[in-house]
Amino acid sequence: MTTAETRIVDHLSDLQIPEMFSSRAKAGEFFDGEKTIAELEKEKISRISDVLIHPELESLINEGKITLGIIKPKANEGRDLSPDDDQAAQSILGEIGEENVIFSLSLKLTRQQAEAFYRPNKRIQEVMTDSADPSITVWESVSRFTSSAPLTFVLIYRPQGDAVEWWREKMGSTNPQRARDENPDSIRARHAQGLPNNAVHGSDSIDSVRTEVRALANILKTI
């Protein structure tokens, strides 16, 4: 590990997560409330945002050592998970592995933020869901669900340089049924009920990691 890599990884690991982002329940209370932020908490948010757009972090992304994951809203609706949403999300976080997680934080996105985050994937608007309402596209379904309740962003570090591939294998196929057929030990195979709540999200390429990490930084700048 180079000195620069050690520095940025240590910096990320040492970031203080604001109290209102420390759990999904607290994030829900904060975003559904009056959103009063103490000055110290504002500083923590600013530090996280600054590190996410730091050139040294982008270098690690380019080397395939960093990827971004999301534990989707309503984790408690997953198979074989706690009915408590925070506990269910913690279970999934545990399956990712403490050694692979640099930091995690919980937010509740607005519909606009959810659409901005997923905008590079808007091609999914062309594909219809199995909804009884034929006007509901996959894009509409995903955007609506992503902004429906708190979720958890997870920054994953793999010094081997296989972060994107490792996390996508760990998640399993987008379609939970296909995941159960192809990779029964994956997170989606064991926990996802269906679509759009297939438990987790992961960047699908290094380019997507860069885009989605910047999107997260921009979301934090608006809080």
Backbone bond lengths (Angstrom), bond angles and torsions (degrees), N, CA, C in turn:
res aa  C-N    CA-C-N  psi(-1)  N-CA   C-N-CA  omega(-1)  CA-C   N-CA-C  phi
1 M - - - 1.458 - - 1.524 109.01 -
2 T 1.319 117.49 128.47 1.456 121.27 179.80 1.526 111.17 -72.78
3 T 1.320 115.24 165.15 1.466 120.05 178.37 1.525 111.02 -60.77
4 A 1.350 116.62 -43.02 1.466 120.62 179.91 1.520 110.71 -62.98
5 E 1.340 116.32 -41.06 1.462 119.86 179.93 1.518 110.55 -65.08
6 T 1.321 115.97 -44.94 1.468 119.68 178.26 1.518 110.75 -58.97
7 R 1.331 115.46 -42.07 1.471 119.89 -177.17 1.523 111.41 -63.06
8 I 1.337 116.95 -48.50 1.464 119.00 -175.93 1.524 111.01 -71.28
9 V 1.334 118.31 -37.46 1.467 120.36 178.34 1.522 110.36 -65.09
10 D 1.332 116.29 -43.77 1.469 119.73 177.62 1.521 111.02 -62.54
11 H 1.329 115.85 -39.95 1.459 120.54 -179.63 1.531 110.09 -63.28
12 L 1.321 115.61 -45.18 1.458 119.84 178.65 1.524 111.45 -62.70
13 S 1.323 115.71 -43.52 1.467 120.16 -178.68 1.517 111.92 -64.75
14 D 1.335 115.92 -28.51 1.465 120.52 -176.86 1.532 113.23 -90.04
15 L 1.322 117.16 -4.79 1.462 119.31 -179.51 1.530 110.59 -59.75
16 Q 1.310 115.41 136.56 1.459 120.45 177.85 1.528 109.11 -89.74
17 I 1.317 115.78 122.05 1.457 120.46 179.24 1.530 108.84 -80.63
18 P 1.328 118.72 126.39 1.464 120.67 178.40 1.527 111.24 -54.68
19 E 1.296 115.75 144.82 1.464 121.41 -175.68 1.523 111.65 -53.73
20 M 1.335 116.94 -40.56 1.463 118.65 -176.25 1.516 113.21 -74.43
21 F 1.341 117.23 -7.23 1.462 120.98 176.21 1.524 111.75 -108.25
22 S 1.332 116.82 7.09 1.460 120.63 -172.82 1.524 113.42 -80.57
23 S 1.315 117.56 -14.10 1.461 121.28 176.23 1.518 108.45 -151.94
24 R 1.316 115.65 161.79 1.458 119.59 179.56 1.524 111.14 -69.93
25 A 1.323 117.04 -36.15 1.463 120.28 178.46 1.530 110.43 -62.91
26 K 1.339 116.64 -44.20 1.466 120.11 -179.79 1.524 110.71 -68.22
27 A 1.323 117.21 -37.34 1.461 120.34 177.26 1.525 110.38 -62.59
28 G 1.325 116.67 -41.89 1.459 120.51 178.38 1.513 111.65 -61.36
29 E 1.335 116.27 -44.49 1.463 120.93 179.56 1.525 110.61 -62.93
30 F 1.331 115.96 -41.65 1.458 120.41 -177.66 1.524 111.51 -66.64
31 F 1.327 117.22 -51.21 1.456 120.34 -174.47 1.523 112.78 -73.90
32 D 1.317 117.13 -22.36 1.455 119.98 177.40 1.528 111.77 -91.25
33 G 1.341 116.07 -5.37 1.458 120.92 -177.94 1.522 112.41 -102.68
34 E 1.330 115.57 -147.07 1.459 120.38 -174.93 1.527 113.11 -89.90
35 K 1.325 117.96 -4.27 1.466 123.20 174.55 1.525 113.06 58.17
36 T 1.308 117.14 47.04 1.454 120.77 174.40 1.523 108.66 -81.70
37 I 1.339 116.14 125.22 1.457 120.56 -176.03 1.526 109.72 -119.70
38 A 1.322 116.68 124.36 1.463 120.81 175.76 1.530 109.33 -70.12
39 E 1.314 115.85 154.54 1.466 120.63 -176.89 1.530 111.90 -58.77
40 L 1.328 117.38 -39.62 1.457 120.99 -179.99 1.534 110.40 -63.62
41 E 1.328 116.75 -38.82 1.460 120.04 179.28 1.529 110.74 -68.55
42 K 1.334 116.46 -36.36 1.460 120.16 175.90 1.524 110.72 -60.40
43 E 1.340 115.96 -40.62 1.462 120.30 179.27 1.525 111.13 -63.81
44 K 1.322 116.92 -38.94 1.467 120.45 178.70 1.522 110.71 -64.13
45 I 1.341 115.99 -43.14 1.467 120.27 178.75 1.523 110.13 -61.81
46 S 1.325 116.50 -44.00 1.459 121.22 -179.29 1.526 111.44 -62.58
47 R 1.328 116.76 -40.48 1.469 120.13 179.06 1.526 111.09 -63.18
48 I 1.329 116.01 -43.91 1.467 119.63 179.99 1.527 109.61 -61.30
49 S 1.325 116.63 -47.17 1.457 120.81 -179.56 1.521 111.31 -60.21
50 D 1.335 117.09 -42.43 1.465 121.24 -179.43 1.525 111.82 -64.16
51 V 1.325 116.94 -41.10 1.466 120.19 -179.76 1.527 110.45 -67.70
52 L 1.335 117.32 -36.13 1.466 120.47 -179.02 1.527 112.58 -64.32
53 I 1.336 117.71 -24.60 1.464 119.82 178.60 1.527 111.87 -107.53
54 H 1.341 117.40 13.39 1.458 121.52 -179.06 1.530 109.73 -70.92
55 P 1.333 117.99 138.38 1.475 121.04 179.71 1.527 113.71 -56.68
56 E 1.333 117.51 -33.53 1.462 119.40 -179.69 1.530 111.20 -68.59
57 L 1.337 116.80 -34.15 1.459 118.96 175.62 1.524 109.70 -69.09
58 E 1.315 117.34 -40.41 1.464 119.93 178.02 1.524 110.69 -61.06
59 S 1.337 117.22 -35.80 1.468 120.06 176.88 1.521 111.02 -61.87
60 L 1.334 116.41 -41.87 1.470 119.88 177.76 1.524 111.16 -65.77
61 I 1.324 116.62 -36.97 1.465 120.44 175.84 1.526 109.58 -61.70
62 N 1.335 116.20 -46.15 1.461 120.57 -178.94 1.527 112.14 -63.10
63 E 1.328 116.38 -27.92 1.458 121.02 178.62 1.530 112.17 -84.36
64 G 1.321 116.77 0.68 1.460 120.96 178.64 1.512 114.40 77.78
65 K 1.330 117.41 19.00 1.463 120.83 -175.62 1.527 113.53 -96.56
66 I 1.315 116.81 -10.68 1.464 121.98 -177.97 1.519 109.15 -127.75
67 T 1.317 117.08 137.49 1.455 121.29 168.03 1.520 109.17 -140.64
68 L 1.323 114.77 166.79 1.465 120.55 -178.56 1.513 109.78 -114.83
69 G 1.306 115.72 131.03 1.451 121.24 175.79 1.519 110.38 -120.68
70 I 1.311 115.63 160.56 1.461 121.91 173.68 1.517 108.35 -132.55
71 I 1.319 116.18 132.34 1.465 120.90 164.94 1.515 104.60 -91.33
72 K 1.310 116.44 113.82 1.457 121.84 -168.32 1.532 112.46 -69.15
73 P 1.336 115.98 166.10 1.469 119.45 177.44 1.530 111.79 -56.86
74 K 1.327 114.30 156.04 1.469 122.39 172.91 1.534 112.50 58.26
75 A 1.337 114.36 46.69 1.465 119.15 177.10 1.523 110.67 -59.71
76 N 1.329 116.47 -26.94 1.472 120.99 -179.19 1.530 113.04 -66.91
77 E 1.326 116.60 -11.13 1.464 119.64 176.05 1.529 111.47 -86.99
78 G 1.340 116.35 -3.41 1.452 120.51 -178.91 1.520 113.03 -72.91
79 R 1.306 116.21 158.61 1.457 122.52 179.89 1.531 109.83 -70.56
80 D 1.318 115.54 135.58 1.472 122.39 175.90 1.522 112.95 59.21
81 L 1.324 116.21 33.93 1.463 121.35 176.79 1.527 109.62 -123.12
82 S 1.330 115.84 159.87 1.453 121.59 -179.26 1.526 111.37 -59.84
83 P 1.329 118.36 145.92 1.467 120.64 173.99 1.529 112.49 -70.34
84 D 1.335 116.32 -11.93 1.464 120.92 174.44 1.528 108.15 -86.50
85 D 1.329 117.08 123.88 1.462 121.04 -173.09 1.521 112.62 -61.49
86 D 1.336 117.71 -42.52 1.462 120.42 179.16 1.528 111.38 -64.14
87 Q 1.323 116.84 -43.46 1.457 119.73 179.15 1.521 111.29 -65.06
88 A 1.327 116.97 -38.66 1.458 120.50 177.71 1.526 110.87 -63.27
89 A 1.346 116.42 -43.78 1.468 120.30 178.43 1.525 110.97 -64.34
90 Q 1.332 116.95 -38.76 1.464 120.23 177.97 1.519 111.32 -63.93
91 S 1.309 117.40 -34.95 1.464 120.48 177.43 1.524 110.80 -62.71
92 I 1.323 116.10 -44.02 1.463 119.91 178.30 1.522 110.24 -66.18
93 L 1.333 116.22 -40.59 1.464 120.29 177.58 1.525 110.19 -59.03
94 G 1.329 116.02 -40.30 1.456 120.63 178.17 1.517 112.06 -63.03
95 E 1.337 116.73 -33.32 1.453 119.64 178.81 1.525 111.80 -72.41
96 I 1.327 116.50 -27.68 1.470 119.02 174.39 1.530 109.16 -66.87
97 G 1.324 116.43 -37.27 1.456 121.55 176.07 1.513 112.54 101.55
98 E 1.320 115.61 125.76 1.466 120.82 -178.66 1.519 111.83 -54.91
99 E 1.328 116.63 -35.18 1.469 120.48 -177.24 1.533 112.22 -69.93
100 N 1.329 117.24 -16.01 1.464 121.09 -179.25 1.519 113.44 -101.81
101 V 1.326 117.78 -7.50 1.464 122.00 -174.79 1.523 110.21 -104.56
102 I 1.330 116.42 119.24 1.468 120.07 175.55 1.523 109.83 -80.57
103 F 1.332 116.42 -48.13 1.462 119.04 172.37 1.518 108.94 -161.10
104 S 1.327 114.98 161.74 1.458 121.55 175.34 1.517 108.41 -139.48
105 L 1.305 115.95 149.72 1.456 119.94 175.81 1.518 109.24 -150.21
106 S 1.322 115.35 149.30 1.459 121.94 -176.82 1.521 110.31 -103.90
107 L 1.316 115.89 136.33 1.458 122.98 177.62 1.524 108.59 -137.75
108 K 1.316 115.14 164.58 1.463 119.89 167.58 1.520 106.69 -121.68
109 L 1.322 116.75 118.00 1.454 121.25 -175.99 1.519 111.68 -85.79
110 T 1.315 115.27 146.65 1.451 119.72 168.10 1.533 108.12 -76.34
111 R 1.313 116.39 166.51 1.466 119.51 177.41 1.538 109.70 -59.64
112 Q 1.319 117.03 -40.17 1.461 121.28 -179.71 1.528 110.86 -63.06
113 Q 1.327 117.31 -42.63 1.460 120.78 178.88 1.522 111.65 -66.77
114 A 1.325 116.47 -40.39 1.465 120.02 178.51 1.522 110.57 -62.19
115 E 1.326 116.96 -42.03 1.459 120.37 179.94 1.522 111.27 -68.16
116 A 1.339 116.55 -37.29 1.465 119.85 177.64 1.528 110.69 -64.70
117 F 1.325 116.61 -39.49 1.461 120.75 -179.20 1.526 110.71 -65.73
118 Y 1.320 116.71 -43.77 1.468 121.12 -175.51 1.533 113.48 -91.11
119 R 1.348 117.73 2.00 1.460 120.22 -173.89 1.531 114.02 -53.17
120 P 1.351 119.68 -38.90 1.473 118.24 178.51 1.533 112.92 -60.76
121 N 1.335 116.94 -18.76 1.462 120.86 -179.98 1.528 112.27 -101.10
122 K 1.321 116.79 18.72 1.471 118.46 -173.52 1.528 112.49 -65.73
123 R 1.335 117.54 -11.46 1.462 119.52 174.26 1.533 111.54 -56.10
124 I 1.356 116.50 -22.45 1.465 118.72 -179.59 1.523 111.08 -68.07
125 Q 1.349 116.90 -8.21 1.462 119.26 176.06 1.531 110.56 -63.01
126 E 1.323 115.64 -23.65 1.461 119.38 -176.90 1.524 112.42 -76.35
127 V 1.306 116.95 -13.29 1.459 121.15 -175.54 1.514 109.36 -104.35
128 M 1.300 117.76 129.38 1.459 121.33 -178.34 1.521 111.04 -86.00
129 T 1.290 115.43 147.61 1.462 120.17 174.99 1.527 108.75 -83.15
130 D 1.319 115.51 179.73 1.466 119.51 176.05 1.525 111.04 -91.72
131 S 1.344 115.27 21.45 1.456 120.87 179.34 1.527 110.94 -62.20
132 A 1.324 115.40 149.61 1.464 119.77 175.71 1.531 110.66 -65.83
133 D 1.335 115.94 -22.24 1.460 121.20 178.01 1.527 108.56 -94.78
134 P 1.323 119.75 108.57 1.460 121.68 -176.01 1.521 113.97 -67.46
135 S 1.335 117.57 -9.49 1.464 120.06 178.31 1.522 111.60 -82.39
136 I 1.325 117.63 -10.50 1.461 121.35 -178.76 1.523 109.08 -86.50
137 T 1.319 116.00 110.42 1.459 120.68 177.70 1.524 109.72 -87.06
138 V 1.316 115.68 169.60 1.465 120.04 174.83 1.528 109.74 -59.83
139 W 1.335 116.43 -41.40 1.472 120.32 178.95 1.529 110.71 -58.38
140 E 1.300 116.88 -47.16 1.466 121.17 179.29 1.524 110.33 -61.95
141 S 1.317 116.47 -45.06 1.459 121.34 -178.02 1.522 111.54 -63.10
142 V 1.338 116.47 -45.65 1.467 121.00 -179.39 1.522 110.69 -65.78
143 S 1.333 117.29 -45.47 1.471 120.45 -179.11 1.521 111.23 -62.20
144 R 1.322 116.05 -43.67 1.462 121.02 -179.58 1.524 110.74 -64.22
145 F 1.329 116.40 -45.04 1.458 119.49 -177.92 1.525 111.84 -68.51
146 T 1.320 117.38 -41.81 1.467 120.98 -176.90 1.522 111.73 -61.43
147 S 1.329 117.41 -29.67 1.467 120.83 -179.50 1.531 112.76 -98.57
148 S 1.328 116.92 11.05 1.466 119.94 -173.73 1.525 114.26 -83.69
149 A 1.334 117.58 -21.39 1.468 121.28 -174.65 1.528 108.26 -166.01
150 P 1.337 118.02 167.39 1.467 119.81 -180.00 1.522 112.43 -59.58
151 L 1.336 114.14 148.19 1.454 122.32 175.41 1.520 108.44 -132.32
152 T 1.319 116.74 174.13 1.458 121.30 -176.74 1.516 110.38 -126.66
153 F 1.335 116.12 120.20 1.461 121.66 173.98 1.526 108.58 -85.82
154 V 1.323 115.97 137.86 1.464 121.68 -177.96 1.525 109.01 -130.51
155 L 1.326 116.98 122.81 1.456 121.04 174.77 1.524 107.75 -95.04
156 I 1.322 115.14 118.59 1.458 122.27 -172.90 1.527 109.73 -106.86
157 Y 1.326 116.01 134.19 1.467 122.76 -178.00 1.517 110.29 -120.47
158 R 1.315 115.21 126.77 1.462 121.65 177.53 1.530 108.22 -130.30
159 P 1.323 118.59 100.86 1.469 120.91 -176.64 1.523 112.79 -60.98
160 Q 1.336 117.15 -18.08 1.463 120.69 178.60 1.531 112.31 -70.16
161 G 1.342 117.41 -14.88 1.462 120.69 -179.93 1.512 113.88 85.55
162 D 1.338 117.23 19.46 1.463 121.17 -178.43 1.516 112.24 -117.45
163 A 1.345 117.44 28.98 1.464 121.29 -169.33 1.530 112.62 -58.56
164 V 1.329 117.75 -49.08 1.460 120.33 -176.85 1.528 110.50 -63.17
165 E 1.333 116.20 -49.41 1.472 120.67 -177.81 1.524 111.36 -64.63
166 W 1.335 115.55 -42.43 1.474 120.15 -178.29 1.521 110.57 -61.57
167 W 1.330 116.73 -46.84 1.457 119.90 -176.37 1.529 111.20 -69.35
168 R 1.318 117.66 -37.68 1.457 118.98 179.85 1.534 111.05 -68.08
169 E 1.318 117.16 -35.23 1.465 120.20 174.53 1.522 110.55 -66.98
170 K 1.320 115.93 -39.94 1.468 121.38 179.61 1.535 110.83 -64.53
171 M 1.336 116.83 -37.73 1.463 120.94 179.64 1.525 111.51 -69.77
172 G 1.325 117.17 -44.41 1.453 121.06 -171.72 1.514 110.89 91.79
173 S 1.314 116.87 174.73 1.463 122.94 -176.81 1.528 111.48 -59.29
174 T 1.334 115.65 150.39 1.468 121.84 179.02 1.522 111.78 -53.80
175 N 1.320 116.36 -43.21 1.462 121.66 177.90 1.527 109.21 -83.06
176 P 1.329 118.19 116.73 1.462 120.57 -175.77 1.527 114.54 -56.43
177 Q 1.340 116.64 -36.87 1.460 118.66 179.32 1.524 110.61 -65.00
178 R 1.316 115.92 -41.97 1.466 119.40 176.82 1.518 110.62 -64.48
179 A 1.335 116.59 -38.11 1.465 120.72 177.37 1.523 110.65 -60.96
180 R 1.337 116.57 -40.48 1.466 119.60 179.71 1.522 111.54 -65.55
181 D 1.337 116.93 -32.49 1.458 120.85 178.88 1.529 112.00 -75.69
182 E 1.349 115.39 -39.97 1.463 120.08 -171.52 1.527 113.92 -93.19
183 N 1.315 116.65 -36.08 1.466 120.37 -174.17 1.524 108.61 -146.04
184 P 1.331 117.68 75.77 1.470 121.39 -173.04 1.522 114.58 -63.23
185 D 1.323 117.98 -14.89 1.466 120.36 178.16 1.521 112.57 -90.11
186 S 1.323 118.17 -3.91 1.461 121.07 -177.59 1.530 111.17 -72.19
187 I 1.316 115.64 162.83 1.465 121.54 -178.66 1.527 110.95 -62.39
188 R 1.320 116.94 -44.83 1.467 119.32 -179.05 1.524 111.39 -67.75
189 A 1.310 116.93 -36.88 1.464 119.54 179.71 1.517 110.97 -62.56
190 R 1.313 117.01 -39.05 1.464 120.40 -174.23 1.523 113.64 -90.03
191 H 1.342 117.57 -25.24 1.464 118.55 -171.75 1.525 115.83 -121.28
192 A 1.322 118.25 -27.15 1.464 119.22 -173.82 1.518 111.71 -75.07
193 Q 1.325 115.12 140.40 1.459 121.17 178.11 1.521 111.20 -88.43
194 G 1.323 116.64 -36.31 1.456 120.75 -175.96 1.515 109.73 172.80
195 L 1.319 116.13 -154.79 1.454 121.53 178.53 1.529 109.36 -112.88
196 P 1.350 119.38 143.37 1.461 126.84 8.39 1.529 114.59 -85.07
197 N 1.336 118.62 -7.44 1.469 119.21 -178.30 1.522 109.72 -86.98
198 N 1.343 114.19 79.63 1.459 118.86 175.93 1.528 111.46 -99.79
199 A 1.339 114.99 29.49 1.475 125.49 167.65 1.524 114.84 81.04
200 V 1.334 117.85 -48.32 1.464 119.75 -172.48 1.527 110.90 -142.65
201 H 1.325 114.39 162.43 1.460 122.56 174.81 1.516 107.91 -130.20
202 G 1.328 115.91 150.25 1.453 119.98 174.57 1.514 110.82 -148.59
203 S 1.315 116.85 142.99 1.464 120.88 175.96 1.523 109.08 -58.78
204 D 1.345 116.88 141.69 1.461 119.61 -174.36 1.525 114.10 -98.38
205 S 1.324 117.49 -0.01 1.463 121.18 178.98 1.520 108.59 -163.93
206 I 1.326 116.41 168.32 1.462 119.94 176.85 1.527 110.34 -62.56
207 D 1.329 117.02 -39.08 1.468 119.74 177.11 1.531 110.52 -60.08
208 S 1.332 116.52 -41.31 1.467 120.09 179.43 1.522 111.57 -66.84
209 V 1.330 116.93 -36.34 1.471 119.54 177.16 1.518 109.38 -59.46
210 R 1.333 116.49 -48.78 1.468 119.99 179.54 1.517 110.90 -57.08
211 T 1.326 116.28 -47.40 1.462 121.02 -177.85 1.520 111.67 -63.49
212 E 1.323 116.81 -44.50 1.462 120.43 -174.70 1.529 111.91 -75.71
213 V 1.325 117.80 -33.01 1.467 119.61 175.43 1.525 109.83 -66.13
214 R 1.334 116.67 -41.10 1.468 119.40 176.17 1.525 110.81 -63.95
215 A 1.322 116.37 -38.69 1.474 120.05 178.72 1.519 110.37 -62.09
216 L 1.332 117.08 -41.30 1.460 120.11 177.12 1.523 110.61 -63.69
217 A 1.330 117.23 -43.37 1.460 120.49 177.49 1.524 111.17 -58.69
218 N 1.334 116.82 -41.54 1.470 120.78 179.60 1.519 111.76 -66.92
219 I 1.326 117.13 -37.16 1.464 120.21 176.33 1.522 110.23 -61.12
220 L 1.320 116.70 -44.64 1.464 120.90 -179.57 1.532 110.92 -63.36
221 K 1.326 116.94 -33.75 1.465 119.84 -179.42 1.528 112.26 -67.61
222 T 1.327 117.02 -20.29 1.472 119.79 -178.55 1.521 113.16 -89.12
223 I 1.316 117.08 -6.50 1.475 120.17 -175.17 1.526 109.81 -84.24
